[in-house]
Amino acid sequence: MKHRVVFKRITITTLPDGRMTASNAAIYLGCSESFLASMRKNGDGPCFTKVGRRFHYYRKHLRIRLKEKEEQPVKKNKHTPKVKRNRRLKKRKNNLI
């Protein structure tokens, strides 16, 4: 079976001083704007500046955020499904040995 990989070209607009809007920052980070807004509200997101009603993010801060997330180990939360082991297989293996 052949797998087909399709890449989508993404355009991100950055201002000359390195700022980008919240929508472009969300695309850059690979998340939705609403998730970025909730991170901003909780104080967990990348550094931002507010100009009027718009939120701007600096590209250098977004890069730092991506590097931090790459280095962190994956945390298991209460919603992570637990893998149930099949007891029958375990008994069969013990009987075979």
PDB file as gemmi writes it, atoms N, CA and C in Angstrom:
CRYST1    1.000    1.000    1.000  90.00  90.00  90.00 P 1                      
ATOM      1  N   MET A   1       0.841  -1.168   0.000  1.00  0.00           N  
ATOM      2  CA  MET A   1       0.000   0.000   0.000  1.00  0.00           C  
ATOM      3  C   MET A   1       0.895   1.244   0.000  1.00  0.00           C  
ATOM      4  N   LYS A   2       0.623   2.138  -0.910  1.00  0.00           N  
ATOM      5  CA  LYS A   2       1.407   3.367  -1.001  1.00  0.00           C  
ATOM      6  C   LYS A   2       0.755   4.448  -0.146  1.00  0.00           C  
ATOM      7  N   HIS A   3       1.596   5.199   0.514  1.00  0.00           N  
ATOM      8  CA  HIS A   3       1.112   6.320   1.318  1.00  0.00           C  
ATOM      9  C   HIS A   3       1.448   7.601   0.593  1.00  0.00           C  
ATOM     10  N   ARG A   4       0.517   8.484   0.593  1.00  0.00           N  
ATOM     11  CA  ARG A   4       0.718   9.760  -0.068  1.00  0.00           C  
ATOM     12  C   ARG A   4       0.847  10.843   0.985  1.00  0.00           C  
ATOM     13  N   VAL A   5       1.894  11.621   0.889  1.00  0.00           N  
ATOM     14  CA  VAL A   5       2.127  12.707   1.829  1.00  0.00           C  
ATOM     15  C   VAL A   5       1.900  14.026   1.109  1.00  0.00           C  
ATOM     16  N   VAL A   6       1.049  14.863   1.685  1.00  0.00           N  
ATOM     17  CA  VAL A   6       0.750  16.156   1.088  1.00  0.00           C  
ATOM     18  C   VAL A   6       1.175  17.238   2.071  1.00  0.00           C  
ATOM     19  N   PHE A   7       1.983  18.148   1.596  1.00  0.00           N  
ATOM     20  CA  PHE A   7       2.411  19.268   2.418  1.00  0.00           C  
ATOM     21  C   PHE A   7       1.657  20.517   1.986  1.00  0.00           C  
ATOM     22  N   LYS A   8       1.249  21.285   2.962  1.00  0.00           N  
ATOM     23  CA  LYS A   8       0.520  22.510   2.683  1.00  0.00           C  
ATOM     24  C   LYS A   8       1.454  23.695   2.915  1.00  0.00           C  
ATOM     25  N   ARG A   9       1.502  24.576   1.963  1.00  0.00           N  
ATOM     26  CA  ARG A   9       2.348  25.765   2.088  1.00  0.00           C  
ATOM     27  C   ARG A   9       1.660  26.747   3.030  1.00  0.00           C  
ATOM     28  N   ILE A  10       2.402  27.207   4.010  1.00  0.00           N  
ATOM     29  CA  ILE A  10       1.862  28.127   5.008  1.00  0.00           C  
ATOM     30  C   ILE A  10       2.627  29.432   4.931  1.00  0.00           C  
ATOM     31  N   THR A  11       1.907  30.530   4.897  1.00  0.00           N  
ATOM     32  CA  THR A  11       2.526  31.857   4.866  1.00  0.00           C  
ATOM     33  C   THR A  11       2.288  32.535   6.205  1.00  0.00           C  
ATOM     34  N   ILE A  12       3.368  32.948   6.844  1.00  0.00           N  
ATOM     35  CA  ILE A  12       3.288  33.655   8.120  1.00  0.00           C  
ATOM     36  C   ILE A  12       3.861  35.053   7.915  1.00  0.00           C  
ATOM     37  N   THR A  13       3.071  36.054   8.262  1.00  0.00           N  
ATOM     38  CA  THR A  13       3.500  37.437   8.110  1.00  0.00           C  
ATOM     39  C   THR A  13       4.131  37.918   9.397  1.00  0.00           C  
ATOM     40  N   THR A  14       5.340  38.454   9.272  1.00  0.00           N  
ATOM     41  CA  THR A  14       6.059  38.999  10.423  1.00  0.00           C  
ATOM     42  C   THR A  14       6.355  40.463  10.154  1.00  0.00           C  
ATOM     43  N   LEU A  15       6.126  41.302  11.137  1.00  0.00           N  
ATOM     44  CA  LEU A  15       6.446  42.721  10.999  1.00  0.00           C  
ATOM     45  C   LEU A  15       7.963  42.908  11.016  1.00  0.00           C  
ATOM     46  N   PRO A  16       8.460  44.047  10.529  1.00  0.00           N  
ATOM     47  CA  PRO A  16       9.916  44.255  10.469  1.00  0.00           C  
ATOM     48  C   PRO A  16      10.640  44.134  11.814  1.00  0.00           C  
ATOM     49  N   ASP A  17       9.960  44.441  12.905  1.00  0.00           N  
ATOM     50  CA  ASP A  17      10.616  44.344  14.218  1.00  0.00           C  
ATOM     51  C   ASP A  17      10.513  42.938  14.824  1.00  0.00           C  
ATOM     52  N   GLY A  18       9.927  41.981  14.097  1.00  0.00           N  
ATOM     53  CA  GLY A  18       9.867  40.605  14.570  1.00  0.00           C  
ATOM     54  C   GLY A  18       8.556  40.207  15.209  1.00  0.00           C  
ATOM     55  N   ARG A  19       7.598  41.142  15.260  1.00  0.00           N  
ATOM     56  CA  ARG A  19       6.301  40.825  15.851  1.00  0.00           C  
ATOM     57  C   ARG A  19       5.398  40.135  14.839  1.00  0.00           C  
ATOM     58  N   MET A  20       4.474  39.329  15.361  1.00  0.00           N  
ATOM     59  CA  MET A  20       3.428  38.745  14.530  1.00  0.00           C  
ATOM     60  C   MET A  20       2.132  38.736  15.311  1.00  0.00           C  
ATOM     61  N   THR A  21       1.026  38.703  14.585  1.00  0.00           N  
ATOM     62  CA  THR A  21      -0.285  38.716  15.223  1.00  0.00           C  
ATOM     63  C   THR A  21      -0.562  37.361  15.890  1.00  0.00           C  
ATOM     64  N   ALA A  22      -1.616  37.319  16.664  1.00  0.00           N  
ATOM     65  CA  ALA A  22      -1.967  36.083  17.376  1.00  0.00           C  
ATOM     66  C   ALA A  22      -2.300  34.959  16.402  1.00  0.00           C  
ATOM     67  N   SER A  23      -2.965  35.276  15.296  1.00  0.00           N  
ATOM     68  CA  SER A  23      -3.308  34.231  14.326  1.00  0.00           C  
ATOM     69  C   SER A  23      -2.054  33.654  13.682  1.00  0.00           C  
ATOM     70  N   ASN A  24      -1.085  34.513  13.337  1.00  0.00           N  
ATOM     71  CA  ASN A  24       0.172  34.021  12.767  1.00  0.00           C  
ATOM     72  C   ASN A  24       1.000  33.268  13.803  1.00  0.00           C  
ATOM     73  N   ALA A  25       0.970  33.715  15.048  1.00  0.00           N  
ATOM     74  CA  ALA A  25       1.704  33.026  16.111  1.00  0.00           C  
ATOM     75  C   ALA A  25       1.123  31.632  16.347  1.00  0.00           C  
ATOM     76  N   ALA A  26      -0.192  31.518  16.260  1.00  0.00           N  
ATOM     77  CA  ALA A  26      -0.835  30.208  16.434  1.00  0.00           C  
ATOM     78  C   ALA A  26      -0.422  29.248  15.317  1.00  0.00           C  
ATOM     79  N   ILE A  27      -0.354  29.751  14.105  1.00  0.00           N  
ATOM     80  CA  ILE A  27       0.096  28.922  12.980  1.00  0.00           C  
ATOM     81  C   ILE A  27       1.546  28.513  13.196  1.00  0.00           C  
ATOM     82  N   TYR A  28       2.374  29.462  13.640  1.00  0.00           N  
ATOM     83  CA  TYR A  28       3.800  29.195  13.868  1.00  0.00           C  
ATOM     84  C   TYR A  28       4.003  28.122  14.934  1.00  0.00           C  
ATOM     85  N   LEU A  29       3.185  28.168  16.001  1.00  0.00           N  
ATOM     86  CA  LEU A  29       3.300  27.194  17.087  1.00  0.00           C  
ATOM     87  C   LEU A  29       2.572  25.887  16.787  1.00  0.00           C  
ATOM     88  N   GLY A  30       1.684  25.904  15.804  1.00  0.00           N  
ATOM     89  CA  GLY A  30       0.943  24.695  15.465  1.00  0.00           C  
ATOM     90  C   GLY A  30      -0.233  24.450  16.384  1.00  0.00           C  
ATOM     91  N   CYS A  31      -0.850  25.508  16.858  1.00  0.00           N  
ATOM     92  CA  CYS A  31      -2.030  25.374  17.721  1.00  0.00           C  
ATOM     93  C   CYS A  31      -3.108  26.328  17.218  1.00  0.00           C  
ATOM     94  N   SER A  32      -4.250  26.325  17.861  1.00  0.00           N  
ATOM     95  CA  SER A  32      -5.335  27.219  17.460  1.00  0.00           C  
ATOM     96  C   SER A  32      -5.213  28.557  18.192  1.00  0.00           C  
ATOM     97  N   GLU A  33      -5.901  29.562  17.664  1.00  0.00           N  
ATOM     98  CA  GLU A  33      -5.891  30.877  18.307  1.00  0.00           C  
ATOM     99  C   GLU A  33      -6.548  30.828  19.678  1.00  0.00           C  
ATOM    100  N   SER A  34      -7.591  30.014  19.800  1.00  0.00           N  
ATOM    101  CA  SER A  34      -8.283  29.927  21.086  1.00  0.00           C  
ATOM    102  C   SER A  34      -7.395  29.278  22.151  1.00  0.00           C  
ATOM    103  N   PHE A  35      -6.584  28.291  21.746  1.00  0.00           N  
ATOM    104  CA  PHE A  35      -5.657  27.665  22.689  1.00  0.00           C  
ATOM    105  C   PHE A  35      -4.586  28.668  23.110  1.00  0.00           C  
ATOM    106  N   LEU A  36      -4.112  29.466  22.170  1.00  0.00           N  
ATOM    107  CA  LEU A  36      -3.125  30.506  22.479  1.00  0.00           C  
ATOM    108  C   LEU A  36      -3.732  31.543  23.428  1.00  0.00           C  
ATOM    109  N   ALA A  37      -5.006  31.889  23.217  1.00  0.00           N  
ATOM    110  CA  ALA A  37      -5.687  32.842  24.096  1.00  0.00           C  
ATOM    111  C   ALA A  37      -5.858  32.274  25.501  1.00  0.00           C  
ATOM    112  N   SER A  38      -6.178  30.980  25.601  1.00  0.00           N  
ATOM    113  CA  SER A  38      -6.331  30.389  26.935  1.00  0.00           C  
ATOM    114  C   SER A  38      -4.980  30.297  27.653  1.00  0.00           C  
ATOM    115  N   MET A  39      -3.904  30.024  26.920  1.00  0.00           N  
ATOM    116  CA  MET A  39      -2.572  30.027  27.539  1.00  0.00           C  
ATOM    117  C   MET A  39      -2.218  31.430  28.025  1.00  0.00           C  
ATOM    118  N   ARG A  40      -2.578  32.428  27.217  1.00  0.00           N  
ATOM    119  CA  ARG A  40      -2.308  33.819  27.586  1.00  0.00           C  
ATOM    120  C   ARG A  40      -3.097  34.186  28.839  1.00  0.00           C  
ATOM    121  N   LYS A  41      -4.344  33.746  28.915  1.00  0.00           N  
ATOM    122  CA  LYS A  41      -5.211  34.039  30.064  1.00  0.00           C  
ATOM    123  C   LYS A  41      -4.687  33.387  31.338  1.00  0.00           C  
ATOM    124  N   ASN A  42      -4.174  32.153  31.217  1.00  0.00           N  
ATOM    125  CA  ASN A  42      -3.660  31.423  32.380  1.00  0.00           C  
ATOM    126  C   ASN A  42      -2.240  31.832  32.761  1.00  0.00           C  
ATOM    127  N   GLY A  43      -1.592  32.628  31.919  1.00  0.00           N  
ATOM    128  CA  GLY A  43      -0.224  33.035  32.205  1.00  0.00           C  
ATOM    129  C   GLY A  43       0.797  31.965  31.866  1.00  0.00           C  
ATOM    130  N   ASP A  44       0.400  30.995  31.033  1.00  0.00           N  
ATOM    131  CA  ASP A  44       1.269  29.872  30.701  1.00  0.00           C  
ATOM    132  C   ASP A  44       1.904  30.012  29.318  1.00  0.00           C  
ATOM    133  N   GLY A  45       1.423  30.944  28.519  1.00  0.00           N  
ATOM    134  CA  GLY A  45       1.872  31.056  27.136  1.00  0.00           C  
ATOM    135  C   GLY A  45       3.136  31.873  26.973  1.00  0.00           C  
ATOM    136  N   PRO A  46       3.545  32.057  25.727  1.00  0.00           N  
ATOM    137  CA  PRO A  46       4.740  32.861  25.446  1.00  0.00           C  
ATOM    138  C   PRO A  46       4.484  34.341  25.726  1.00  0.00           C  
ATOM    139  N   CYS A  47       5.553  35.110  25.846  1.00  0.00           N  
ATOM    140  CA  CYS A  47       5.453  36.549  26.116  1.00  0.00           C  
ATOM    141  C   CYS A  47       4.722  37.232  24.964  1.00  0.00           C  
ATOM    142  N   PHE A  48       3.931  38.245  25.288  1.00  0.00           N  
ATOM    143  CA  PHE A  48       3.166  38.963  24.276  1.00  0.00           C  
ATOM    144  C   PHE A  48       3.113  40.434  24.625  1.00  0.00           C  
ATOM    145  N   THR A  49       2.749  41.246  23.646  1.00  0.00           N  
ATOM    146  CA  THR A  49       2.483  42.665  23.864  1.00  0.00           C  
ATOM    147  C   THR A  49       1.098  42.945  23.316  1.00  0.00           C  
ATOM    148  N   LYS A  50       0.427  43.916  23.918  1.00  0.00           N  
ATOM    149  CA  LYS A  50      -0.913  44.266  23.486  1.00  0.00           C  
ATOM    150  C   LYS A  50      -0.880  45.667  22.892  1.00  0.00           C  
ATOM    151  N   VAL A  51      -1.334  45.788  21.665  1.00  0.00           N  
ATOM    152  CA  VAL A  51      -1.408  47.073  20.985  1.00  0.00           C  
ATOM    153  C   VAL A  51      -2.866  47.293  20.617  1.00  0.00           C  
ATOM    154  N   GLY A  52      -3.510  48.200  21.337  1.00  0.00           N  
ATOM    155  CA  GLY A  52      -4.941  48.384  21.136  1.00  0.00           C  
ATOM    156  C   GLY A  52      -5.682  47.149  21.597  1.00  0.00           C  
ATOM    157  N   ARG A  53      -6.426  46.518  20.676  1.00  0.00           N  
ATOM    158  CA  ARG A  53      -7.126  45.273  21.006  1.00  0.00           C  
ATOM    159  C   ARG A  53      -6.364  44.046  20.538  1.00  0.00           C  
ATOM    160  N   ARG A  54      -5.282  44.254  19.831  1.00  0.00           N  
ATOM    161  CA  ARG A  54      -4.543  43.130  19.252  1.00  0.00           C  
ATOM    162  C   ARG A  54      -3.377  42.693  20.131  1.00  0.00           C  
ATOM    163  N   PHE A  55      -3.144  41.398  20.106  1.00  0.00           N  
ATOM    164  CA  PHE A  55      -2.012  40.819  20.810  1.00  0.00           C  
ATOM    165  C   PHE A  55      -0.940  40.473  19.784  1.00  0.00           C  
ATOM    166  N   HIS A  56       0.298  40.839  20.108  1.00  0.00           N  
ATOM    167  CA  HIS A  56       1.418  40.538  19.226  1.00  0.00           C  
ATOM    168  C   HIS A  56       2.425  39.690  19.976  1.00  0.00           C  
ATOM    169  N   TYR A  57       3.061  38.799  19.249  1.00  0.00           N  
ATOM    170  CA  TYR A  57       4.073  37.914  19.801  1.00  0.00           C  
ATOM    171  C   TYR A  57       5.364  38.115  19.023  1.00  0.00           C  
ATOM    172  N   TYR A  58       6.481  38.123  19.742  1.00  0.00           N  
ATOM    173  CA  TYR A  58       7.778  38.225  19.079  1.00  0.00           C  
ATOM    174  C   TYR A  58       8.243  36.830  18.682  1.00  0.00           C  
ATOM    175  N   ARG A  59       8.819  36.769  17.500  1.00  0.00           N  
ATOM    176  CA  ARG A  59       9.252  35.479  16.961  1.00  0.00           C  
ATOM    177  C   ARG A  59      10.299  34.811  17.854  1.00  0.00           C  
ATOM    178  N   LYS A  60      11.197  35.619  18.435  1.00  0.00           N  
ATOM    179  CA  LYS A  60      12.239  35.031  19.286  1.00  0.00           C  
ATOM    180  C   LYS A  60      11.635  34.370  20.529  1.00  0.00           C  
ATOM    181  N   HIS A  61      10.555  34.939  21.063  1.00  0.00           N  
ATOM    182  CA  HIS A  61       9.894  34.326  22.216  1.00  0.00           C  
ATOM    183  C   HIS A  61       9.181  33.039  21.822  1.00  0.00           C  
ATOM    184  N   LEU A  62       8.633  33.007  20.613  1.00  0.00           N  
ATOM    185  CA  LEU A  62       7.959  31.801  20.135  1.00  0.00           C  
ATOM    186  C   LEU A  62       8.964  30.673  19.903  1.00  0.00           C  
ATOM    187  N   ARG A  63      10.142  31.032  19.399  1.00  0.00           N  
ATOM    188  CA  ARG A  63      11.192  30.017  19.220  1.00  0.00           C  
ATOM    189  C   ARG A  63      11.612  29.428  20.558  1.00  0.00           C  
ATOM    190  N   ILE A  64      11.780  30.290  21.562  1.00  0.00           N  
ATOM    191  CA  ILE A  64      12.146  29.822  22.907  1.00  0.00           C  
ATOM    192  C   ILE A  64      11.072  28.881  23.434  1.00  0.00           C  
ATOM    193  N   ARG A  65       9.821  29.238  23.220  1.00  0.00           N  
ATOM    194  CA  ARG A  65       8.693  28.409  23.678  1.00  0.00           C  
ATOM    195  C   ARG A  65       8.724  27.028  23.021  1.00  0.00           C  
ATOM    196  N   LEU A  66       9.009  26.997  21.717  1.00  0.00           N  
ATOM    197  CA  LEU A  66       9.079  25.715  21.013  1.00  0.00           C  
ATOM    198  C   LEU A  66      10.232  24.859  21.526  1.00  0.00           C  
ATOM    199  N   LYS A  67      11.373  25.474  21.797  1.00  0.00           N  
ATOM    200  CA  LYS A  67      12.523  24.723  22.306  1.00  0.00           C  
ATOM    201  C   LYS A  67      12.244  24.171  23.695  1.00  0.00           C  
ATOM    202  N   GLU A  68      11.574  24.952  24.542  1.00  0.00           N  
ATOM    203  CA  GLU A  68      11.228  24.476  25.884  1.00  0.00           C  
ATOM    204  C   GLU A  68      10.296  23.278  25.809  1.00  0.00           C  
ATOM    205  N   LYS A  69       9.328  23.316  24.906  1.00  0.00           N  
ATOM    206  CA  LYS A  69       8.373  22.221  24.782  1.00  0.00           C  
ATOM    207  C   LYS A  69       9.037  20.965  24.229  1.00  0.00           C  
ATOM    208  N   GLU A  70      10.053  21.122  23.373  1.00  0.00           N  
ATOM    209  CA  GLU A  70      10.767  19.958  22.848  1.00  0.00           C  
ATOM    210  C   GLU A  70      11.561  19.252  23.933  1.00  0.00           C  
ATOM    211  N   GLU A  71      12.103  20.016  24.865  1.00  0.00           N  
ATOM    212  CA  GLU A  71      12.963  19.459  25.897  1.00  0.00           C  
ATOM    213  C   GLU A  71      12.189  18.832  27.042  1.00  0.00           C  
ATOM    214  N   GLN A  72      10.921  19.220  27.232  1.00  0.00           N  
ATOM    215  CA  GLN A  72      10.139  18.691  28.347  1.00  0.00           C  
ATOM    216  C   GLN A  72       9.653  17.279  28.049  1.00  0.00           C  
ATOM    217  N   PRO A  73       9.722  16.384  29.039  1.00  0.00           N  
ATOM    218  CA  PRO A  73       9.173  15.044  28.835  1.00  0.00           C  
ATOM    219  C   PRO A  73       7.644  15.094  28.822  1.00  0.00           C  
ATOM    220  N   VAL A  74       7.042  14.128  28.199  1.00  0.00           N  
ATOM    221  CA  VAL A  74       5.589  14.062  28.117  1.00  0.00           C  
ATOM    222  C   VAL A  74       5.040  13.649  29.473  1.00  0.00           C  
ATOM    223  N   LYS A  75       4.103  14.440  29.981  1.00  0.00           N  
ATOM    224  CA  LYS A  75       3.502  14.146  31.274  1.00  0.00           C  
ATOM    225  C   LYS A  75       2.242  13.330  31.073  1.00  0.00           C  
ATOM    226  N   LYS A  76       2.045  12.355  31.933  1.00  0.00           N  
ATOM    227  CA  LYS A  76       0.804  11.588  31.903  1.00  0.00           C  
ATOM    228  C   LYS A  76      -0.195  12.285  32.808  1.00  0.00           C  
ATOM    229  N   ASN A  77      -1.385  12.493  32.300  1.00  0.00           N  
ATOM    230  CA  ASN A  77      -2.420  13.095  33.120  1.00  0.00           C  
ATOM    231  C   ASN A  77      -3.516  12.072  33.395  1.00  0.00           C  
ATOM    232  N   LYS A  78      -4.514  12.481  34.113  1.00  0.00           N  
ATOM    233  CA  LYS A  78      -5.562  11.548  34.499  1.00  0.00           C  
ATOM    234  C   LYS A  78      -6.415  11.108  33.309  1.00  0.00           C  
ATOM    235  N   HIS A  79      -6.327  11.828  32.201  1.00  0.00           N  
ATOM    236  CA  HIS A  79      -7.110  11.473  31.027  1.00  0.00           C  
ATOM    237  C   HIS A  79      -6.364  10.519  30.088  1.00  0.00           C  
ATOM    238  N   THR A  80      -5.108  10.230  30.385  1.00  0.00           N  
ATOM    239  CA  THR A  80      -4.348   9.302  29.565  1.00  0.00           C  
ATOM    240  C   THR A  80      -4.868   7.889  29.811  1.00  0.00           C  
ATOM    241  N   PRO A  81      -5.257   7.196  28.745  1.00  0.00           N  
ATOM    242  CA  PRO A  81      -5.801   5.847  28.966  1.00  0.00           C  
ATOM    243  C   PRO A  81      -4.720   4.892  29.451  1.00  0.00           C  
ATOM    244  N   LYS A  82      -5.101   4.041  30.381  1.00  0.00           N  
ATOM    245  CA  LYS A  82      -4.170   3.042  30.901  1.00  0.00           C  
ATOM    246  C   LYS A  82      -4.259   1.788  30.037  1.00  0.00           C  
ATOM    247  N   VAL A  83      -3.129   1.185  29.818  1.00  0.00           N  
ATOM    248  CA  VAL A  83      -3.102  -0.035  29.024  1.00  0.00           C  
ATOM    249  C   VAL A  83      -3.371  -1.204  29.949  1.00  0.00           C  
ATOM    250  N   LYS A  84      -4.419  -1.952  29.621  1.00  0.00           N  
ATOM    251  CA  LYS A  84      -4.749  -3.125  30.425  1.00  0.00           C  
ATOM    252  C   LYS A  84      -3.996  -4.318  29.870  1.00  0.00           C  
ATOM    253  N   ARG A  85      -3.373  -5.036  30.737  1.00  0.00           N  
ATOM    254  CA  ARG A  85      -2.633  -6.222  30.306  1.00  0.00           C  
ATOM    255  C   ARG A  85      -3.557  -7.424  30.314  1.00  0.00           C  
ATOM    256  N   ASN A  86      -3.370  -8.220  29.341  1.00  0.00           N  
ATOM    257  CA  ASN A  86      -4.204  -9.411  29.222  1.00  0.00           C  
ATOM    258  C   ASN A  86      -3.646 -10.488  30.155  1.00  0.00           C  
ATOM    259  N   ARG A  87      -4.403 -10.842  31.176  1.00  0.00           N  
ATOM    260  CA  ARG A  87      -3.938 -11.823  32.158  1.00  0.00           C  
ATOM    261  C   ARG A  87      -3.831 -13.217  31.559  1.00  0.00           C  
ATOM    262  N   ARG A  88      -4.686 -13.503  30.603  1.00  0.00           N  
ATOM    263  CA  ARG A  88      -4.636 -14.820  29.964  1.00  0.00           C  
ATOM    264  C   ARG A  88      -3.305 -15.027  29.251  1.00  0.00           C  
ATOM    265  N   LEU A  89      -2.850 -13.996  28.549  1.00  0.00           N  
ATOM    266  CA  LEU A  89      -1.571 -14.119  27.853  1.00  0.00           C  
ATOM    267  C   LEU A  89      -0.436 -14.306  28.843  1.00  0.00           C  
ATOM    268  N   LYS A  90      -0.536 -13.634  29.968  1.00  0.00           N  
ATOM    269  CA  LYS A  90       0.508 -13.741  30.987  1.00  0.00           C  
ATOM    270  C   LYS A  90       0.553 -15.184  31.527  1.00  0.00           C  
ATOM    271  N   LYS A  91      -0.618 -15.770  31.775  1.00  0.00           N  
ATOM    272  CA  LYS A  91      -0.679 -17.141  32.262  1.00  0.00           C  
ATOM    273  C   LYS A  91      -0.144 -18.112  31.228  1.00  0.00           C  
ATOM    274  N   ARG A  92      -0.492 -17.869  29.958  1.00  0.00           N  
ATOM    275  CA  ARG A  92      -0.007 -18.745  28.899  1.00  0.00           C  
ATOM    276  C   ARG A  92       1.505 -18.710  28.799  1.00  0.00           C  
ATOM    277  N   LYS A  93       2.080 -17.536  28.912  1.00  0.00           N  
ATOM    278  CA  LYS A  93       3.539 -17.410  28.853  1.00  0.00           C  
ATOM    279  C   LYS A  93       4.194 -18.146  30.011  1.00  0.00           C  
ATOM    280  N   ASN A  94       3.599 -18.041  31.192  1.00  0.00           N  
ATOM    281  CA  ASN A  94       4.156 -18.734  32.356  1.00  0.00           C  
ATOM    282  C   ASN A  94       4.060 -20.251  32.202  1.00  0.00           C  
ATOM    283  N   ASN A  95       2.992 -20.723  31.595  1.00  0.00           N  
ATOM    284  CA  ASN A  95       2.809 -22.149  31.391  1.00  0.00           C  
ATOM    285  C   ASN A  95       3.770 -22.715  30.343  1.00  0.00           C  
ATOM    286  N   LEU A  96       4.117 -21.889  29.374  1.00  0.00           N  
ATOM    287  CA  LEU A  96       5.004 -22.329  28.310  1.00  0.00           C  
ATOM    288  C   LEU A  96       6.461 -22.453  28.782  1.00  0.00           C  
ATOM    289  N   ILE A  97       6.814 -21.678  29.760  1.00  0.00           N  
ATOM    290  CA  ILE A  97       8.216 -21.660  30.226  1.00  0.00           C  
ATOM    291  C   ILE A  97       8.521 -22.831  31.109  1.00  0.00           C  
TER     292      ILE A  97                                                      
END                                                                             
